[in-house]
Amino acid sequence: MGRKEIYAALEIADHEVRLVIGELFEARLNILRAERVQTSGVCNKEITDEKAVVSAIRKAVSNATIALGCRIERVLLAIPSLEVTRQNQKIQVTIEDGTRTIRLFHIQSGFNKAISYRAASHLELVNVGCIKYKVNGITSRKLPLGETCDSFVMDMDLLFAQKKAVYAYARCVEQANLEILDICLDSYAMAQEAAVFEQAIDRYVVQVDLGRFQTSLTLFAHGKLMKCILLSEGYAKWYAELKDRYQLSDSVCYRLLQNIFSKDPQENDDHIIFLDNINDTQVQLSAKEVYALCFENIEDWIQEINETCRPITQGGNTRYVISGEGMNIQVLEQMMDQFSAAASGYVPQTIGARDGAFTTTIGMIYNWKEIQEIRKDERISVNRNEMEESVEAIRKIARDGEGGFTRKLKNMLLNDK
């Protein structure tokens, strides 16, 4: 049996743990399982209750393990983009073996030399991005394997983040008895999935990651990640008055936001979209009432984004790309013309994970695959023996004919007694 490339990506978001397990096959990602478990252990992208986060991770992994029939042993971990610092490294690699031919170990040598760089004591290396190779005066992003030269230059960006956050997130994963396969900035992973790097070759791109309690803004230019900032408001601010007035939960308010189908007030009529008994009081809400309490807050959020990004957008040739869980709120797609530059929303279209909340986790898997062109790490996320047994069991069912339920149903229908 060929080697199965199965990877699990884990994001500890502001109100839940997200786990996506996917199989890469010929550069295509097939989602095997996606899990979401609520947790209250994160605030402003910092771990505030390690026990709660660890419990949520264990539950997500347990659910996925039962469904897949094999243990998840290691994960790709998203790291919050806090205090992100970019350090460019140019490493000259000399072909000293006399062959004048670039081989993989030459590239690995330059890569390892670059990542040995140490930044400030409060920062930790998270990502290596935008690797370019200059061979015989020609620059390319393609691995120059087999090319002839005496030496070549590797030009790459090292991305560092807050060490305190990196260690706190990593400790939660280790406490859940998981190994960390690799780490990746959440903003970098989102950009990988949403093709932001390609869009930022000849323009500025502001990536907007809209979460429940925060909004992350990341600036990309010249195909590189330049800067990250965190705003302390997410889509929860949009329904704050609605939540307080009717004592609703966050999950109910989120679903109600998704029922604002149009930015036109005339199209949000008096038909009832919510009916429940809360604290012995009957609560019923119409589309018109939800619109009246929430829509202006969405417009205020967009204006805050515009004001924050004004120094960038004033120069022209700028684009916004909005993703994250908040992009599932349909009316936001109709409001792209209110941003101060051309804007578009992004929601993954991979079957099994068609949700803005999974943009980062999917992007982590693609990022891992890309860096493996250099690293050549053979590890996968699941227990290999158990995975092979599970696959063989499925093959046996397919080979032997109908499964147990199908056989029982057929026997019932064909039984003459």
N, C-alpha and C positions, 0 to 999 in steps of 0.2 A: 504494500500500500504506500502511495506517495506521501510525503511529509505534509501534514495538515497545518496550515498557518492560521491558528485560532488565537485571537487576542481579546482580552477583556480590558475595557477602558473605564476608569472610575472618576467621577467628578463629585466633589463634596460642595454642593451648591448652597445658596443662602437659606434654604428651607427644606432641602431634601438631598439624599444621596442617589446619584444616577449611575447605573452600571449597564454597559452595552457590551455584549459578546458577539464578535463577528468573525467570519472566516474570509480571508483574502484568497481569492482564486483567480489567477491570471489578471491581476491588478483590479479585480472587481470585488467589492465588499458585500458579502451576504450576511445579513443580521440573523443570528441564531437566537438571541434573547435580549430583551431590554427590561430592566427593573428600575423602579423608583420607590424609595422608602422615605417617608417624612422624618425629619429630625429638627430639633430646636437648638442644636448645639453649635450653631455658627452665627456670628453677628459681624457685619462689616468685613466679611471675608476672613475673620479670625476665629479660631476654635475657642469657644467659650465653655463648652461642656464636652470634654473628650469622651466620657463614658457614653453619652447619648449618641455621638457620632460613630463610635466603635460599634455600638449595638445596631445602628442602622446599616452599617457596612456589612456586618455579619448576617443580618436578615436578608439583604439584597443578594449576597453571595450564596446563602443557603437556598433561597428561592431559585436562583439560576442553576445551582448544582443539581437540585432535584429535577428540574425541567430537562437539563441536558444529559443527566446520567453520568456525569464525571465531575470530579472536583476542580474548582478554580484555585490555582496555587499562587498565581502572580498576576499583577495588574499594571496597566499604564495609569499613572496618576496625574490629574490636572492640578497645577499649582496656581494660586491666585496671582494676578499681575499687580503686585504691590512693590513700589519702589524699583520698577524695572530700569535697569541700566544696560546700555549697549556698548560693547567694547570691540572695536575692529582689530583683527589680527591678520597680518600678512606674513606667511611662513614660506621661506625659500627651501625647497627640497632638492638636494643634490643626488643625482644618480651615481652612486659610488661603486657599484658592482661591475662597471665596465660595459654593461649591455647597452647603455644609452636608451633603454626602453622602460617606459613607466609601467610599473606593476602595482597591484593592489596594496602590497605592503609599503610601498613608497607613499601612497596617499594616506594610509593608516598612520604612518610615522608622522607626517605633517599634521594630521588631525590631532593625534595625541599630544604633540608638542604645543599646539594652539590651546587646547583645553587645560593645559598645565598652568595657564595664566591665573593669577589670584587677584581678585578685586578687593574692595574694602572689606573689613572684617565682618560687617553686618550684612553682606551680600553673599549669595550662593549661585553658582552656575546652574542654569536650568536648561537652556536651549542653545544649540549651535545652528545658526541659520544663514541662508543666502551664501552658500559656498560657491566661489568662482575659481576657475583654474586658468592661469595664464601660461601658455606653452608656446614657445617660439614667437612671442609677441601677440598671440591671438588669445582673447579671453572668451571663455565659455563656461556654462554651468554643467555641461556634460562631463562625466568622468573620462579623463584622457587616457584610458587604459590602452596600452600598446603603442602610444605615440613615441616618436624618437626625439630625444633632447638630452642635454647635459644636466639641466636643472629646470624646475618649474616653480611657480608661485601659487600658493593656496591663499585666497583672500576670503575671510569668513567673519561673521558677526557672532560674538558671544553675548548671550542675554542672561543677565543676572537678576535675581529677585530677592526680596527680603528673606534673610536666613531664618528668622524666627518663624515665619509662616511656613517655609519649606519644611522645617523640622517638625512643626506641629502637625501638619497634614501627613507627613511621612510616618510619624509616630502612631497616628490613628490607624493607618493601614497595617503597620506592624503589630499593633495591639489586637487587630482582628485576625492575626495569624496568616497574613498574606505577605508575599515577597513583592517588592517593587521592581517591575521589569524596566521601567524608565519613567522619567517625569517630563512634563511639558507645560509651558505657560498656557493657561486657559485661552488667553487672547490669541496666542500663536496657533493653537490647535483650531480655534474657530476660523481663523484666516485661511488655514489649509483647506478646510472643508468648503468654505464659501468662496474660494478662488480669489481672495483679496490680494494676494501677492502679485498675481498676474495683472489685476486691474490697476495696481499702484506703480506699474513700470514707468508710465509717462504722466502721472497725475498724483495728487494727494488723495488718499482715501481715509475717511474716518469710519472705523468700525464701531458700531454701537451694540453692545451686549446688554439687552434689557432683561434684568432679573426681577424678582419679586420686591426686594428691598433696596437694591442698588442698581446703578447703571455704569458699566465700564466703557470708557472711550479709549480707543487705541488709534494712533496716527501711523499710517504707512506711507512711505514715499520711496521712489527709486527701487521698488520691490523689496523694501526692508521695513521692519518694525522699528519705529522711531521713538514713540513715547506712549505711556499709559497713564490715565487718571481715573479716579473712582468718584462718581457722584453718589451722594447718600440717599437718593430717591429712585425707586423702581415703580413698577406698575401698581404696587400696593397703595401708593399715594393717590392713585386715580380713584380708588373706591373707598378711601378712608372714611369719608362722611357717610357713605352708604352703609359701611360696616358698623359704625358707631350708632347710627340712627336706629337700625333694625337688629342689632346684636347678631350679625351674621358671621360665619367663619370665613377665613381667607379663601378656602377652596370654593365655597358657594359664591363669593364675590367675584372670583376669577371666572367662574362659569357664566355669571351674569354679564361681565364685561364682554365675553365672547358672543353675547346675544345682542350687542349693539351692532346691527348689521349695516348701518348706513350713517355717514356723517351728516346727512340731511335730516333735520329735526322733524320734518313732515313725514318721513318714512318710518319714524319710531312712534307707533300709535299706542292706543290704550289697551291693547290686548294683553292679558295676564301671561307673564312668562315665569313667575315664581309664586308658589303657594306653599306655606308651611306653618306649623304651630311652634312658636318659639317662646319659651318661658310662659306657657299658658296663654299666649297671645297669638291670634292668627295674623300672619304677615302675608300680604299679597302685593306683588310689584308688577308694574307694567313696563314695557319697553321704553315708554315715554319718561317714566320716573327714573329709570336707571340712566338714561341718556342725560336727563337734567342734572343728576347728581355727579356724573362722572366725566362727561365729554369735555367740559372746560378745563378739567385737570389734565387731560391728555394734551390739549393745546398748550397749556402752561409748560408741560414737560418738554414739548418740542421747542418752545421758545427758549427754555433754559439750555438745551443742546445748542441751539443757534448762537446764543450769547457766548457760551463757553468756547465754541469753535470759530467765532468771528475773526480772530487774527489769521486763521488758516483760510477760511472761505473768501475773505476779502481779496486774496491774491488770485482768485479764479481757479479754474481747472481742478475743482475738488468734487468728490463724490462721497455720499454716505452709504454704508451698507449696514442694515439693521437686522439683527438676528437675536437668538436667545429665546427663552420661554415666552417672553412678552410678545414675540412676533406671531404667536398663535391667536392673538386678539385681532379679529378680522378687520375691524374698522381702521386699524393703523395702516393697512395697505392703501386705504383710500385717502390718507392724509400725507402722502409723500411729498405733495406739492407745497406743503407748509414748511419744509426744511429749507435752510438757506442755500442749499446746493442740490444738484440732482441726487435723488435718493431712491433706493430700492430695498425691499425686504428679502431675506433669505430663510427658507425652511428646507431642511434636507428632504430629498425625494427618494432616499433609499428605503425600499420596502422593509417594514418592521421598525423603522425609526423615523417616520415622517412627522417630526415634531421639532419645533425650534429649540426645545430644551436639550436635544441630543446633538446639536451642531458641534459642540466642543468635543464630546466623547468620540464621535465619528472621526473628527479631524485628528485626534490623537493617534488613531490606528493608522491613518494614512501617513502621518508624520513619522511614526515608527518604521513603517515600510520604507520610506524614503531614506532614512538615515542608515538602514541596514545595507544599502549599497556599499557603505564603507565598513560598518561594524561587523557584519556577517554573524550576528548573534542567532544561534539556532534554537533558543528557548521559545516556548509558547506559553500561553496562560493556563492551559488545563493540564491535568495529569494525563500524560501520553498513553499509558497502558489502559487506563479506564476509558479514555476517549476511543481507543481502537476497539475495545470490547463493546462499547455502546454502538459504534458504527457497524460492527459485525453483527450485532443483535438486530439492528434495523435491516441490514442486508438479508439476514436469515428469514425475517418476516416477509420481505419482498420476494425472496426466492421460493419460500414454501407456499406462498399463496396468500389468501386473505388473513387479516389479523383476527384476533379472538372475538372482538365485538361483531365484525362483519360476518364471521362464521356462525356465531350464535343467532344473529338476526336472520340469516338465511335459513338456518335450521327451524326457527320459529315459523317463518313464512311458508316453508315447504312441508312442515309436519302435517300429516294427514289426520292425526288423532285430535 
